[in-house]
């Protein structure tokens, strides 16, 4: 059953169809905004959470990690569930769980309650995020209209990540830390009601409602273990048992997952999906770009606060131009794609981002806002916005109709896992250069080395895309 009728059908119901299509776009974009926002919105509220709930330093770190691990670990399962059980159904389930968990976290009276709520938020986000993209691809026919819809989805998601620090700072200063979670509740309820009324159900592929449980357990446990190992590097380093054991266990589980998928009759992730050149190359490129660019917000924020002396709210305001830049890049991408092609635009955007990272790596301890924060940040994020939309478009257009949710989950998983790994690695690079010194000059040198390393990663990704990305999403080899 299709989710929507073709928006180009010239019938007397075309106005109603367009209204319903834009309702899909609005619901999907709002869901994506909430999912990405909650990766970063709690950062500035952490000190208040610690004071109010008596969290330890390790517990405070897990306010962030509980969400990201659940999010990354369950996203592939969430994407397949949207294909099997219905896009609207899984959108409502994911958003409902996310909203309820936000309420529980905002009302938490003990630290363990907050951590449990954040993990439940991550699980809801893992179900919700793939459903948002499959809703768009099912509602809008392939072509310029779909490209514009994906560009809007990318822009809104990027805006959510970029605005997290500012929104968190305003809510924490004006109300309390609880509102960085409670703000999701009225928005979530409103979108739930609208989605229930306006969205039509649809699914693709098998209708048996059965899912590959062994594969689901293996990939979820494997991704969660890898994510856990990654976040342990900040506290324990890369050679400690606390890091190596979960990393190696996670990789072993993922290898076992590949073996199971190759042998099972109805796999969670048919390996033929990755045989499509567009799907495989676009996901690898998304992983590489995410590993470099996700860390930008963290390092720019700590540079502004720890070196330039900005408050949390001032740091959020200082990064607003970069937030606008990534949204603008994502919104301009569909029009530019029509002229340059998806591959060429991905290359242009990645090159721009690499140039911005190179510029940012010249930062100094007494740098001015314009040349040390604003302009290089705009270049980095405008390039990221231009690159992300064509990569997502290539990946989705290379998928079979019954596997759009799965590929959507892969795209989100690639970006999320890339970001988590990149932040952990670059934090280690910065810490090694700083060597624990609180001096502004040493801190700046560490941050600059992280940006320089990220720029090198982007240049490597650029070469990979030149050699591997197809010019059309349907390329199979």
WOPEKA-V678279 format. One record per residue. N is the residue number from 1. RES is the residue in one letter. BURIAL is # if it has 24 or more other C-alpha atoms within 12 Angstrom, else .. D_FIRST is the distance of its C-alpha to the first C-alpha in whole Angstrom. Layout:
N/RES/BURIAL/D_FIRST
N/RES/BURIAL/D_FIRST
//
This chain:
1/X/./0
2/X/#/4
3/X/#/7
4/X/#/9
5/X/#/10
6/X/#/13
7/X/#/16
8/X/./18
9/X/./17
10/X/./21
11/X/./20
12/X/./22
13/X/./19
14/X/./19
15/X/./21
16/X/./19
17/X/#/16
18/X/#/19
19/X/./20
20/X/#/16
21/X/#/16
22/X/#/19
23/X/#/19
24/X/#/16
25/X/#/19
26/X/#/22
27/X/#/20
28/X/#/19
29/X/#/23
30/X/#/24
31/X/#/23
32/X/#/24
33/X/#/27
34/X/#/28
35/X/#/27
36/X/#/30
37/X/#/32
38/X/#/33
39/X/#/34
40/X/#/37
41/X/#/38
42/X/#/40
43/X/#/42
44/X/#/45
45/X/#/44
46/X/#/45
47/X/#/49
48/X/#/49
49/X/#/46
50/X/#/49
51/X/./52
52/X/./50
53/X/#/48
54/X/./51
55/X/#/49
56/X/./51
57/X/./50
58/X/./48
59/X/#/46
60/X/#/46
61/X/#/44
62/X/#/42
63/X/#/40
64/X/#/39
65/X/#/38
66/X/#/36
67/X/#/34
68/X/#/33
69/X/#/34
70/X/#/31
71/X/#/29
72/X/#/29
73/X/#/29
74/X/#/26
75/X/#/24
76/X/#/23
77/X/#/21
78/X/#/20
79/X/#/18
80/X/#/17
81/X/#/16
82/X/#/13
83/X/#/11
84/X/#/12
85/X/#/12
86/X/#/10
87/X/#/11
88/X/#/12
89/X/#/13
90/X/#/15
91/X/#/17
92/X/#/18
93/X/#/19
94/X/#/21
95/X/#/22
96/X/#/24
97/X/#/26
98/X/#/27
99/X/#/28
100/X/#/30
101/X/#/31
102/X/#/33
103/X/#/34
104/X/#/36
105/X/#/37
106/X/#/39
107/X/#/40
108/X/#/42
109/X/./45
110/X/./46
111/X/#/45
112/X/./43
113/X/#/41
114/X/#/40
115/X/#/39
116/X/#/37
117/X/#/35
118/X/#/35
119/X/#/33
120/X/#/31
121/X/#/30
122/X/#/29
123/X/#/27
124/X/#/25
125/X/#/25
126/X/#/24
127/X/#/21
128/X/#/20
129/X/#/21
130/X/#/19
131/X/#/16
132/X/#/18
133/X/#/17
134/X/#/14
135/X/#/13
136/X/#/15
137/X/#/14
138/X/#/10
139/X/#/12
140/X/#/15
141/X/#/15
142/X/#/17
143/X/./21
144/X/#/23
145/X/#/21
146/X/#/19
147/X/#/23
148/X/#/24
149/X/#/21
150/X/#/22
151/X/#/26
152/X/#/25
153/X/#/24
154/X/#/26
155/X/#/29
156/X/#/28
157/X/#/28
158/X/#/31
159/X/#/33
160/X/#/32
161/X/#/34
162/X/#/37
163/X/#/37
164/X/#/37
165/X/#/41
166/X/#/42
167/X/#/39
168/X/#/41
169/X/#/44
170/X/#/44
171/X/#/43
172/X/#/45
173/X/./48
174/X/./47
175/X/./46
176/X/#/46
177/X/#/44
178/X/#/41
179/X/#/40
180/X/#/38
181/X/#/36
182/X/#/36
183/X/#/35
184/X/#/31
185/X/#/31
186/X/./31
187/X/#/29
188/X/#/26
189/X/#/27
190/X/./26
191/X/#/23
192/X/#/22
193/X/./22
194/X/#/21
195/X/#/18
196/X/#/17
197/X/./18
198/X/#/16
199/X/#/13
200/X/#/10
201/X/#/8
202/X/#/5
203/X/#/6
204/X/#/7
205/X/#/10
206/X/./11
207/X/./10
208/X/./14
209/X/./14
210/X/./18
211/X/#/19
212/X/#/22
213/X/./25
214/X/#/28
215/X/#/26
216/X/#/25
217/X/#/29
218/X/#/30
219/X/#/29
220/X/#/29
221/X/#/32
222/X/#/33
223/X/#/32
224/X/#/33
225/X/#/37
226/X/#/37
227/X/#/36
228/X/#/39
229/X/#/41
230/X/#/41
231/X/#/41
232/X/#/45
233/X/#/46
234/X/#/47
235/X/./49
236/X/./50
237/X/./50
238/X/#/49
239/X/./51
240/X/./51
241/X/./50
242/X/./48
243/X/#/46
244/X/#/46
245/X/./45
246/X/#/42
247/X/#/41
248/X/#/42
249/X/#/40
250/X/#/37
251/X/#/38
252/X/./38
253/X/#/35
254/X/#/33
255/X/./35
256/X/./34
257/X/#/30
258/X/#/30
259/X/./32
260/X/#/30
261/X/#/27
262/X/./29
263/X/./29
264/X/./26
265/X/./24
266/X/#/21
267/X/#/22
268/X/#/21
269/X/#/22
270/X/#/22
271/X/#/25
272/X/./24
273/X/#/22
274/X/#/26
275/X/./27
276/X/#/25
277/X/#/28
278/X/#/26
279/X/#/24
280/X/#/28
281/X/#/30
282/X/#/28
283/X/#/28
284/X/#/32
285/X/#/33
286/X/#/31
287/X/#/32
288/X/#/36
289/X/#/35
290/X/#/34
291/X/#/37
292/X/#/40
293/X/#/38
294/X/#/37
295/X/#/41
296/X/#/42
297/X/#/41
298/X/#/43
299/X/#/46
300/X/#/46
301/X/#/46
302/X/#/49
303/X/#/51
304/X/#/51
305/X/#/52
306/X/#/54
307/X/#/56
308/X/#/56
309/X/./56
310/X/./53
311/X/./52
312/X/#/49
313/X/#/48
314/X/#/50
315/X/#/48
316/X/#/45
317/X/#/46
318/X/#/47
319/X/#/44
320/X/#/42
321/X/#/43
322/X/#/41
323/X/#/38
324/X/#/38
325/X/#/39
326/X/#/35
327/X/#/33
328/X/#/35
329/X/#/34
330/X/#/31
331/X/#/30
332/X/#/33
333/X/#/31
334/X/#/28
335/X/#/31
336/X/#/33
337/X/#/30
338/X/./30
339/X/./34
340/X/./35
341/X/#/32
342/X/#/30
343/X/#/32
344/X/#/35
345/X/#/34
346/X/#/33
347/X/#/37
348/X/#/38
349/X/#/37
350/X/#/38
351/X/#/42
352/X/#/42
353/X/#/41
354/X/#/43
355/X/#/46
356/X/#/45
357/X/#/46
358/X/#/49
359/X/#/50
360/X/#/50
361/X/#/52
362/X/#/55
363/X/#/55
364/X/#/58
365/X/#/59
366/X/./60
367/X/./58
368/X/./57
369/X/#/53
370/X/./53
371/X/./53
372/X/#/53
373/X/#/49
374/X/#/48
375/X/#/48
376/X/#/47
377/X/#/44
378/X/#/43
379/X/#/43
380/X/#/42
381/X/#/39
382/X/#/38
383/X/#/38
384/X/#/35
385/X/#/33
386/X/#/33
387/X/#/33
388/X/#/30
389/X/#/27
390/X/#/28
391/X/#/27
392/X/#/24
393/X/#/23
394/X/#/24
395/X/#/23
396/X/#/19
397/X/#/19
398/X/#/21
399/X/#/18
400/X/#/15
401/X/#/12
402/X/#/11
403/X/#/14
404/X/#/14
405/X/#/15
406/X/#/18
407/X/#/19
408/X/#/19
409/X/#/21
410/X/#/23
411/X/#/24
412/X/#/25
413/X/#/27
414/X/#/29
415/X/#/30
416/X/#/31
417/X/#/33
418/X/#/34
419/X/#/35
420/X/#/37
421/X/#/39
422/X/#/40
423/X/#/41
424/X/#/43
425/X/#/45
426/X/#/46
427/X/#/47
428/X/#/49
429/X/#/50
430/X/#/51
431/X/#/53
432/X/./55
433/X/./56
434/X/./57
435/X/./59
436/X/./59
437/X/./61
438/X/./60
439/X/./62
440/X/#/60
441/X/./61
442/X/#/60
443/X/#/56
444/X/#/56
445/X/#/57
446/X/#/54
447/X/#/51
448/X/#/52
449/X/#/52
450/X/#/49
451/X/#/48
452/X/#/49
453/X/#/48
454/X/#/44
455/X/#/45
456/X/#/46
457/X/#/43
458/X/#/41
459/X/#/43
460/X/#/42
461/X/#/39
462/X/#/40
463/X/./41
464/X/#/38
465/X/#/36
466/X/#/38
467/X/./38
468/X/#/35
469/X/#/32
470/X/#/31
471/X/#/31
472/X/#/27
473/X/#/24
474/X/#/23
475/X/#/27
476/X/#/26
477/X/./30
//
